[in-house]
Amino acid sequence: MEIKIPEYFLISTKNTPFPDVELALKEPNGLVAVGGELSTNRLLNAYSNGIFPWYTEGEPILWYSPNPRMIATKDSLHISKSLKKIIKSNIFEIRINTNFSKVINSCKYIKRKNQTNTWINKDIVIAYNRLNKEGYAKSIEVYQDNDLVGGLYGIAINKVFFGESMFSYVSNASKIAFVYLLKNTNYLLVDCQVENPYLKSLGAFNIERKSFIKLLKKLIND
């Protein structure tokens, strides 16, 4: 299927603003801009407006703001009885932001069911490592016997954490990271981007994009 890209979606210069997210396409869901660069200013502006990059190697940078949007909050978090037992067992140790580079590369290279390629390309890795050094990108890391066995990373702006990707080398490791993110940090909203049954089982839920943007603006400007 050929996608007709509106001319006003094209980001031609570093100062070209993003279109309003309400102009995003319905198919593919949420596509709102094409092109531009992965500079710190561009990325922070994107996230602050409910937009994120999502594309594969060889494509121009594609920017999305899907509708509906999957989110999680402290109140929505669901921890099963079996997961509670694992947490209480203290077999995992949580560290924050001690090895961001290893986390993003683990997310990039881990094999996933029904996925042949990854959107975490080399330019994404470079850009988000830079954001980490500048204090915006964070990692939640799960260790077992001092080995990194799971975790997640994302962008943190004020009280919002924009989740990007997660990985597990052992069962439940990424769930432990997600639970820690909501229970033990000050983030009031976790953006999960698009519906995901794995995160849904942990209490993530869909809301309309308009409601998401309203909540987002309140929490990042609070």
C-alpha contacts under 8 A as a table, 3 or more apart, distances in Angstrom:
res1	aa1	res2	aa2	distance
5	I	9	F	6.78
6	P	9	F	5.52
6	P	10	L	7.64
7	E	10	L	5.79
8	Y	11	I	7.89
8	Y	19	P	7.11
9	F	18	F	7.50
9	F	19	P	6.50
9	F	32	V	6.13
9	F	33	A	4.30
9	F	34	V	5.83
10	L	33	A	5.90
10	L	34	V	5.01
10	L	35	G	6.05
10	L	36	G	7.98
11	I	14	K	7.63
11	I	16	T	5.58
11	I	17	P	7.38
11	I	18	F	7.46
11	I	33	A	6.82
11	I	34	V	6.01
11	I	35	G	5.09
11	I	36	G	5.04
12	S	16	T	6.33
12	S	35	G	6.98
12	S	36	G	6.39
13	T	16	T	5.24
13	T	36	G	6.65
14	K	36	G	6.48
14	K	37	E	7.24
14	K	42	R	7.75
18	F	32	V	7.73
18	F	33	A	6.62
18	F	46	A	7.61
19	P	23	L	6.87
19	P	32	V	6.67
19	P	33	A	6.99
20	D	23	L	5.67
20	D	24	A	7.57
20	D	32	V	7.94
21	V	24	A	5.32
21	V	30	G	7.87
21	V	32	V	6.40
21	V	49	N	7.85
21	V	50	G	7.68
21	V	51	I	7.69
21	V	65	S	6.24
22	E	210	K	7.95
23	L	32	V	6.77
24	A	29	N	7.60
24	A	30	G	4.96
24	A	31	L	5.33
24	A	32	V	4.36
24	A	64	Y	7.64
24	A	65	S	6.84
24	A	66	P	7.70
25	L	28	P	6.24
25	L	29	N	5.85
25	L	30	G	5.29
25	L	31	L	5.32
25	L	32	V	6.45
26	K	29	N	4.45
26	K	30	G	6.02
26	K	31	L	7.65
26	K	67	N	7.97
27	E	30	G	7.23
27	E	31	L	7.57
28	P	31	L	6.01
29	N	64	Y	7.79
29	N	65	S	7.82
29	N	66	P	5.36
29	N	67	N	6.79
30	G	64	Y	4.85
30	G	65	S	4.44
30	G	66	P	3.71
30	G	67	N	6.28
31	L	62	L	7.06
31	L	63	W	5.89
31	L	64	Y	4.41
31	L	65	S	6.38
31	L	66	P	7.21
32	V	62	L	7.89
32	V	63	W	5.78
32	V	64	Y	5.44
32	V	65	S	6.59
33	A	62	L	6.12
33	A	63	W	5.04
33	A	64	Y	7.10
34	V	60	P	6.62
34	V	61	I	5.72
34	V	62	L	4.79
34	V	63	W	6.15
35	G	60	P	5.55
35	G	61	I	4.86
35	G	62	L	6.49
36	G	61	I	6.80
37	E	42	R	6.95
37	E	61	I	7.38
38	L	42	R	6.23
38	L	43	L	6.07
38	L	123	D	7.79
38	L	124	I	7.56
38	L	127	A	6.13
39	S	42	R	5.20
39	S	43	L	6.14
39	S	127	A	6.98
40	T	43	L	5.25
40	T	44	L	6.05
40	T	127	A	7.54
40	T	130	R	7.92
40	T	131	L	6.56
41	N	44	L	5.31
41	N	45	N	6.00
42	R	45	N	5.16
42	R	46	A	6.07
43	L	46	A	4.97
43	L	47	Y	6.25
43	L	52	F	7.53
44	L	47	Y	5.28
44	L	48	S	6.03
45	N	48	S	5.16
45	N	49	N	6.34
46	A	49	N	5.28
46	A	50	G	6.36
46	A	51	I	4.72
46	A	52	F	5.96
47	Y	50	G	5.01
47	Y	51	I	5.09
47	Y	52	F	5.91
47	Y	162	F	7.55
48	S	51	I	7.40
48	S	157	I	7.78
48	S	216	L	7.52
48	S	217	K	7.38
48	S	220	I	7.37
49	N	213	I	7.12
49	N	216	L	8.00
49	N	217	K	7.79
50	G	65	S	6.03
50	G	212	F	7.91
50	G	213	I	6.24
50	G	216	L	7.44
51	I	63	W	6.33
51	I	64	Y	5.36
51	I	65	S	4.82
52	F	63	W	5.46
52	F	64	Y	5.45
52	F	65	S	6.79
53	P	61	I	6.60
53	P	62	L	5.63
53	P	63	W	4.42
53	P	64	Y	6.26
54	W	61	I	7.19
54	W	62	L	5.64
54	W	63	W	6.08
54	W	64	Y	6.85
54	W	119	W	6.31
55	Y	59	E	6.41
55	Y	60	P	7.39
55	Y	61	I	5.99
55	Y	62	L	5.52
55	Y	119	W	5.35
56	T	59	E	5.81
56	T	117	N	7.76
56	T	118	T	6.50
56	T	119	W	4.49
56	T	120	I	7.37
56	T	121	N	6.70
57	E	119	W	7.02
57	E	121	N	5.92
59	E	62	L	7.83
65	S	209	R	7.77
66	P	69	R	5.98
66	P	193	Q	7.32
66	P	194	V	7.02
66	P	209	R	6.98
67	N	207	I	7.97
67	N	208	E	5.97
67	N	209	R	5.01
68	P	194	V	7.60
68	P	206	N	5.85
68	P	207	I	5.43
68	P	208	E	4.58
68	P	209	R	5.31
69	R	191	D	7.85
69	R	192	C	7.49
69	R	193	Q	5.58
69	R	194	V	5.76
69	R	195	E	7.32
69	R	206	N	5.26
69	R	207	I	5.40
69	R	208	E	6.16
69	R	209	R	5.71
69	R	212	F	6.88
70	M	191	D	6.53
70	M	192	C	5.12
70	M	193	Q	5.24
70	M	194	V	5.24
70	M	195	E	5.48
70	M	196	N	7.97
70	M	204	A	6.39
70	M	205	F	5.23
70	M	206	N	4.23
70	M	207	I	6.38
71	I	189	L	6.99
71	I	190	V	5.62
71	I	191	D	4.69
71	I	192	C	5.03
71	I	193	Q	6.95
71	I	204	A	5.38
71	I	205	F	5.56
71	I	206	N	6.25
71	I	207	I	7.41
72	A	76	S	6.08
72	A	77	L	6.74
72	A	189	L	6.10
72	A	190	V	5.11
72	A	191	D	6.66
72	A	192	C	7.06
72	A	203	G	6.47
72	A	204	A	4.37
72	A	205	F	6.35
73	T	76	S	5.15
73	T	77	L	6.29
73	T	182	L	6.88
73	T	188	L	5.89
73	T	189	L	5.07
73	T	190	V	6.26
73	T	204	A	7.55
74	K	77	L	5.51
74	K	182	L	5.49
74	K	183	K	6.58
74	K	188	L	6.47
74	K	189	L	7.60
76	S	203	G	5.11
76	S	204	A	6.67
77	L	179	V	7.49
77	L	182	L	7.37
77	L	202	L	5.81
77	L	203	G	4.59
77	L	204	A	7.01
78	H	201	S	7.18
78	H	202	L	4.74
78	H	203	G	4.77
79	I	83	L	6.11
79	I	84	K	6.32
79	I	179	V	7.69
79	I	202	L	6.24
80	S	83	L	5.17
80	S	84	K	6.19
81	K	84	K	5.05
81	K	85	K	6.35
82	S	85	K	5.18
82	S	86	I	6.48
83	L	86	I	5.04
83	L	87	I	6.22
83	L	172	N	7.70
84	K	87	I	5.09
84	K	88	K	6.17
85	K	88	K	5.12
85	K	89	S	6.14
86	I	89	S	5.09
86	I	90	N	7.04
86	I	91	I	7.32
87	I	90	N	5.78
87	I	91	I	7.59
87	I	92	F	7.60
87	I	176	I	7.24
90	N	93	E	7.06
91	I	144	Q	6.47
92	F	142	V	6.29
92	F	143	Y	5.53
92	F	144	Q	5.05
92	F	145	D	7.88
92	F	173	A	7.99
93	E	142	V	5.75
93	E	143	Y	4.99
93	E	144	Q	6.36
94	I	140	I	7.07
94	I	141	E	5.62
94	I	142	V	4.83
94	I	143	Y	6.29
94	I	177	A	7.43
94	I	180	Y	7.99
95	R	98	T	6.57
95	R	140	I	6.22
95	R	141	E	5.12
95	R	142	V	6.55
95	R	143	Y	7.67
96	I	138	K	7.43
96	I	139	S	5.82
96	I	140	I	4.81
96	I	141	E	5.93
97	N	100	F	5.61
97	N	138	K	5.60
97	N	139	S	4.74
97	N	140	I	6.27
97	N	141	E	7.24
98	T	139	S	7.71
98	T	141	E	7.82
99	N	102	K	5.55
99	N	103	V	6.52
99	N	139	S	7.55
99	N	141	E	7.81
100	F	103	V	5.11
100	F	104	I	6.30
100	F	129	N	7.27
100	F	132	N	7.23
100	F	138	K	6.89
100	F	139	S	5.50
100	F	153	Y	7.58
101	S	104	I	5.41
101	S	105	N	6.19
101	S	129	N	6.42
102	K	105	N	5.16
102	K	106	S	5.96
103	V	106	S	5.05
103	V	107	C	6.25
103	V	139	S	6.92
103	V	141	E	7.32
103	V	150	G	7.89
103	V	151	G	6.58
103	V	152	L	6.77
103	V	153	Y	7.06
104	I	107	C	5.05
104	I	108	K	6.16
104	I	125	V	6.92
104	I	152	L	7.80
104	I	153	Y	6.82
104	I	165	S	7.83
105	N	108	K	4.80
105	N	109	Y	6.13
105	N	125	V	7.52
106	S	109	Y	5.35
106	S	110	I	5.77
106	S	167	F	6.75
107	C	110	I	5.73
107	C	120	I	7.84
107	C	152	L	7.77
107	C	165	S	6.25
107	C	166	M	5.84
107	C	167	F	5.38
108	K	118	T	6.49
108	K	119	W	7.94
108	K	120	I	5.43
108	K	121	N	7.57
110	I	167	F	7.04
111	K	115	Q	7.56
112	R	115	Q	5.52
112	R	116	T	7.89
115	Q	118	T	7.50
118	T	121	N	6.85
120	I	123	D	7.98
120	I	124	I	5.67
120	I	125	V	6.57
121	N	124	I	5.31
121	N	125	V	6.35
122	K	125	V	5.04
122	K	126	I	6.22
123	D	126	I	5.11
123	D	127	A	6.06
124	I	127	A	5.11
124	I	128	Y	6.01
125	V	128	Y	5.40
125	V	129	N	6.01
126	I	129	N	5.29
126	I	130	R	6.25
127	A	130	R	5.13
127	A	131	L	6.30
128	Y	131	L	4.75
128	Y	132	N	6.06
128	Y	137	A	6.40
129	N	132	N	4.95
129	N	133	K	6.35
129	N	137	A	7.48
130	R	133	K	5.11
130	R	134	E	6.27
131	L	134	E	4.95
131	L	135	G	6.22
131	L	136	Y	5.22
131	L	137	A	5.15
132	N	135	G	5.07
132	N	136	Y	5.47
132	N	137	A	4.20
132	N	138	K	6.11
133	K	136	Y	7.67
133	K	137	A	7.80
134	E	137	A	7.78
135	G	138	K	7.47
136	Y	155	I	5.59
136	Y	156	A	5.46
136	Y	157	I	6.93
137	A	153	Y	7.06
137	A	154	G	5.54
137	A	155	I	4.38
137	A	156	A	6.11
138	K	153	Y	5.56
138	K	154	G	5.67
138	K	155	I	6.18
138	K	156	A	6.78
139	S	151	G	7.11
139	S	152	L	5.68
139	S	153	Y	4.24
139	S	154	G	6.69
140	I	151	G	5.40
140	I	152	L	5.43
140	I	153	Y	6.31
140	I	177	A	5.84
140	I	181	L	7.20
141	E	148	L	6.89
141	E	149	V	8.00
141	E	150	G	6.22
141	E	151	G	4.45
141	E	152	L	6.74
141	E	177	A	6.57
142	V	148	L	5.87
142	V	149	V	5.84
142	V	150	G	5.01
142	V	151	G	5.43
142	V	173	A	6.30
142	V	174	S	7.52
142	V	176	I	7.35
142	V	177	A	6.33
143	Y	146	N	5.42
143	Y	147	D	5.12
143	Y	148	L	4.48
143	Y	149	V	5.50
143	Y	150	G	7.06
144	Q	147	D	5.27
144	Q	148	L	6.63
144	Q	149	V	6.44
149	V	168	S	5.96
149	V	169	Y	4.94
149	V	170	V	6.00
149	V	173	A	6.44
150	G	166	M	7.43
150	G	167	F	5.27
150	G	168	S	4.18
150	G	169	Y	5.85
150	G	170	V	7.14
150	G	173	A	4.81
150	G	174	S	5.16
150	G	177	A	7.42
151	G	166	M	5.57
151	G	167	F	5.63
151	G	168	S	6.71
151	G	173	A	6.71
151	G	174	S	5.02
151	G	177	A	5.42
151	G	178	F	7.94
152	L	163	G	7.52
152	L	164	E	7.48
152	L	165	S	5.65
152	L	166	M	3.99
152	L	167	F	6.43
152	L	174	S	6.75
152	L	177	A	6.61
152	L	178	F	7.47
153	Y	163	G	6.22
153	Y	164	E	5.89
153	Y	165	S	5.92
153	Y	166	M	6.59
154	G	161	F	6.53
154	G	162	F	5.25
154	G	163	G	4.37
154	G	164	E	4.79
154	G	165	S	7.10
155	I	161	F	5.72
155	I	162	F	4.98
155	I	163	G	6.68
155	I	164	E	7.59
156	A	159	K	7.43
156	A	160	V	5.87
156	A	161	F	4.53
156	A	162	F	6.27
157	I	160	V	5.41
157	I	161	F	6.50
157	I	220	I	6.18
158	N	187	Y	7.66
158	N	219	L	7.02
158	N	220	I	5.12
158	N	221	N	7.61
158	N	222	D	7.95
159	K	186	N	6.47
159	K	187	Y	4.48
159	K	188	L	5.55
159	K	189	L	6.73
159	K	219	L	5.63
159	K	220	I	6.01
160	V	187	Y	5.30
160	V	188	L	6.15
160	V	189	L	4.96
160	V	190	V	5.99
160	V	191	D	7.47
160	V	216	L	7.32
160	V	219	L	6.59
160	V	220	I	6.51
161	F	187	Y	6.14
161	F	189	L	6.30
161	F	190	V	4.84
161	F	191	D	6.27
162	F	190	V	5.78
162	F	191	D	4.67
162	F	192	C	6.88
163	G	190	V	6.51
163	G	191	D	5.66
163	G	192	C	5.57
163	G	193	Q	7.58
164	E	192	C	7.52
166	M	174	S	6.16
167	F	173	A	7.73
167	F	174	S	5.69
168	S	171	S	6.63
168	S	172	N	7.05
168	S	173	A	5.28
168	S	174	S	5.25
169	Y	173	A	7.24
170	V	173	A	5.90
172	N	175	K	5.08
172	N	176	I	6.23
173	A	176	I	5.17
173	A	177	A	6.55
174	S	177	A	4.99
174	S	178	F	6.24
175	K	178	F	5.03
175	K	179	V	6.11
175	K	202	L	7.80
176	I	179	V	5.20
176	I	180	Y	6.13
177	A	180	Y	5.12
177	A	181	L	6.16
178	F	181	L	5.05
178	F	182	L	6.57
179	V	182	L	5.39
179	V	183	K	5.96
180	Y	183	K	5.12
180	Y	184	N	5.25
180	Y	185	T	7.29
181	L	184	N	5.89
181	L	185	T	5.68
181	L	187	Y	7.61
182	L	185	T	6.11
182	L	186	N	7.83
182	L	187	Y	6.78
182	L	188	L	7.54
182	L	190	V	7.73
187	Y	190	V	7.05
188	L	219	L	7.83
192	C	195	E	7.50
192	C	199	L	7.84
192	C	204	A	7.54
195	E	199	L	7.95
195	E	200	K	7.44
195	E	205	F	7.67
195	E	206	N	7.04
196	N	199	L	5.50
196	N	200	K	6.02
197	P	200	K	4.76
197	P	201	S	6.18
198	Y	201	S	5.46
198	Y	202	L	7.07
199	L	202	L	5.07
199	L	203	G	6.64
199	L	204	A	5.51
200	K	203	G	5.12
200	K	204	A	4.50
200	K	205	F	6.15
201	S	204	A	7.13
207	I	211	S	6.58
207	I	212	F	6.49
208	E	211	S	5.37
208	E	212	F	6.30
209	R	212	F	4.92
209	R	213	I	6.13
210	K	213	I	5.26
210	K	214	K	6.31
211	S	214	K	5.13
211	S	215	L	6.23
212	F	215	L	5.20
212	F	216	L	5.91
213	I	216	L	4.92
213	I	217	K	6.07
214	K	217	K	5.38
214	K	218	K	6.40
215	L	218	K	5.19
215	L	219	L	6.29
216	L	219	L	5.31
216	L	220	I	6.14
217	K	220	I	5.46
217	K	221	N	5.97
218	K	221	N	5.45
218	K	222	D	5.76
219	L	222	D	5.16
